Amino acid sequence: MAADATDEGPVRVDAWIWSVRLTKTRSQAATACRAGHVRVNGDRVKPAHALRPGDQVRVFHAGRERIVVVSRLVRKRVGAPVAVQCYEDKSPPPPPREFTAPVAVRDRGTGRPTKRDRRELERLQGLGGPRGPEAPSGRGR
């Protein structure tokens, strides 16, 4: 690693968050700090807050909270294998992905679905009402 990438002095929190790949851009890191989504040792911080090894950083970004303890300071963005060595991850595991039903796809050129086709699609998607003897048939009174 280059000598200018690590430094013994303090590093800005927004630069460090970006350097260890917790956010995609430094401006996203700075915006998260200004919005109050970044906490260092429990306190909300501004983008220019100085980090030191041993600080606990909480970042709420992209719908997930990351909790990391700073083990090494870096000023420049580093590769993913090096970035993982710069912090100790204490984050809770991400929530399981929810199952999404496959979307019904109609062939091109088949025209508009008939009422029967539409009701079948709604039934498959779970949008339709009950289907059985108690369901109204739509005929007669």
Solvent accessible surface area in square Angstrom, and as a share of the most:
residue,aa,sasa,rsa
1,M,129,0.58
2,A,62,0.48
3,A,97,0.75
4,D,89,0.46
5,A,7,0.05
6,T,48,0.28
7,D,62,0.32
8,E,172,0.77
9,G,27,0.26
10,P,68,0.43
11,V,2,0.01
12,R,98,0.36
13,V,0,0.00
14,D,3,0.01
15,A,8,0.06
16,W,0,0.00
17,I,0,0.00
18,W,63,0.22
19,S,0,0.00
20,V,2,0.01
21,R,108,0.40
22,L,14,0.07
23,T,5,0.03
24,K,159,0.67
25,T,60,0.35
26,R,99,0.36
27,S,76,0.49
28,Q,73,0.33
29,A,0,0.00
30,A,13,0.10
31,T,76,0.44
32,A,9,0.07
33,C,5,0.03
34,R,164,0.60
35,A,59,0.46
36,G,14,0.13
37,H,82,0.37
38,V,0,0.00
39,R,86,0.31
40,V,6,0.03
41,N,88,0.45
42,G,42,0.40
43,D,94,0.49
44,R,162,0.59
45,V,15,0.08
46,K,158,0.67
47,P,17,0.10
48,A,62,0.48
49,H,74,0.33
50,A,30,0.23
51,L,0,0.00
52,R,135,0.49
53,P,83,0.52
54,G,55,0.53
55,D,21,0.11
56,Q,60,0.27
57,V,0,0.00
58,R,81,0.30
59,V,1,0.00
60,F,101,0.42
61,H,53,0.24
62,A,95,0.73
63,G,66,0.63
64,R,77,0.28
65,E,62,0.28
66,R,50,0.18
67,I,18,0.09
68,V,0,0.00
69,V,35,0.20
70,V,3,0.02
71,S,65,0.42
72,R,75,0.27
73,L,10,0.05
74,V,0,0.00
75,R,95,0.35
76,K,108,0.46
77,R,77,0.28
78,V,15,0.09
79,G,35,0.34
80,A,56,0.43
81,P,103,0.65
82,V,46,0.27
83,A,2,0.02
84,V,95,0.55
85,Q,118,0.52
86,C,0,0.00
87,Y,29,0.11
88,E,92,0.41
89,D,73,0.38
90,K,109,0.46
91,S,23,0.15
92,P,71,0.45
93,P,115,0.72
94,P,80,0.50
95,P,105,0.66
96,P,123,0.77
97,R,234,0.86
98,E,155,0.70
99,F,177,0.74
100,T,110,0.64
101,A,65,0.50
102,P,112,0.70
103,V,122,0.70
104,A,45,0.35
105,V,132,0.76
106,R,90,0.33
107,D,111,0.58
108,R,238,0.87
109,G,86,0.83
110,T,76,0.44
111,G,54,0.52
112,R,220,0.80
113,P,55,0.35
114,T,82,0.48
115,K,125,0.53
116,R,201,0.73
117,D,55,0.28
118,R,97,0.35
119,R,118,0.43
120,E,80,0.36
121,L,46,0.23
122,E,54,0.24
123,R,122,0.45
124,L,117,0.58
125,Q,85,0.38
126,G,63,0.60
127,L,131,0.65
128,G,35,0.34
129,G,61,0.59
130,P,96,0.60
131,R,185,0.67
132,G,35,0.34
133,P,140,0.88
134,E,128,0.57
135,A,19,0.15
136,P,123,0.77
137,S,90,0.58
138,G,78,0.75
139,R,215,0.78
140,G,74,0.71
141,R,289,1.06
